[in-house]
Amino acid sequence: MKKSSKENLQLGAIIGGILGLIINNSQQLDNKNPQQKFDFQSFVLAGTIGAVIGLTSAGVLNLIMSIFSTRKEILDEADEISYLVSAIGSYTPDEIDKEVLIKGRKVKSALKNKFAKDILGNVSYQGSVKQGTAISGLSDLDIRIQFKKTSFPSERKMYNTVYNFFKYHFKDSELKDVRKQKVSIGLIYKIDGHEEIIDVVPALRTDFVRGKNDYTLFKNPELCEGSWKLKMNPKKQEEFGTFQKDKIDIIKLLKLLKTEVQLPLKSVLLKEFTKKAFENNSFIPNGLNGRLLMTLNFIRDNIETINIKAPDNVRISLTDNLTSKEKKSIKVKIDRVICDLLDDKTNLLEYFPERI
């Protein structure tokens, strides 16, 4: 028998609440700090938020805003975590994002049909979309195509073959340009008046060892210095370690903050800083807001001295790409953010805005 709308809402609330409690309990037990007491208040709050999420398909924000008359009341009368969750939820994919994903599917299909005999595995998304850290309007779509070692005599030949395919043979009325980039090929679309970019990353297998998963990319000498190829390992790039859900949420929030205060930090560095913050703190705070502040503190305190390597290539220093001036600017800006958040929690509204 078909359930009524009311019954579906009640079921959604129950499921959401239970999931919230399970996730919070698992996260607290996963802290691996025997001296840290179980935070019952955080546990109950997680269940409440989970129930709210279960009750609405339009996002947490709409329901919360129907209860409180102003956004400031949300922070005055509810834990900050509820606002942070709603801020993340308000950046869900919009119509433009959906159109880009449709284009992405077309690109993936065209690559599979053209290079069917030469590819390893599936043509797949990589980066923020694959890892779950994409933010609507702030994240590009990256597509990786992995070739067998014997597919091309060199990385240069691989790169130019894929570029020529899109430049001269791939047809789409909304595709306005195809350009060579540092290691990828940029497909420039005009969708509903917006310029949207899909990056295609060709990768060539380095050996025949099963499960090693090492590839090389071609580095465009016109845009890059040094070696003309770059080692990469997709599996290592996608690793989060423990606290994966919290890290994903924090990375999304850092992307919002990056835009608001103009931080010259690439997404890959935001991810690695977040991972380092968790790895280097013996005490992991409870709640998303506490863990966000922990990560901000870590970036502020270490940005000028730490050397963060690429997760899949120890020869590449991600922090070396920042100048001393940029590192100083990041430290000053994040210190100001931390002070403002500690001084008045309603500053969350300014640094992590919702998309209403």
Secondary structure, 3 states (H helix, E strand, C coil): CCCCHHHHHHHHHHHHHHHHHHHHHHHHHCCCCCCCCCCHHHHHHHHHHHHHHHHCCCCHHHHHHHHCCCHHHHHHHCCHHHHHHHHHHCCCCCHHHHHHHHHHHHHHHHHHHHCCCCECCCCEEECHHHHCCCCCCCCCEEEEEEECCCCCCCHHHHHHHHHHHHHHCCCCCCEEEEEECCCCEEEEEEECCEEEEEEEEEEEECCCCCCCCCEEEECCCCCCCCCCEEEECHHHHCCCCCCHHHHHHHHHHHHHHHHHHCCCCCHHHHHHHHHHHHHCCCCCCCCHHHHHHHHHHHHHHHCCCCCCEECCEEEEECHHHCCHHHHHHHHHHHHHHHHHHHHCHHHHHHHCCCCC
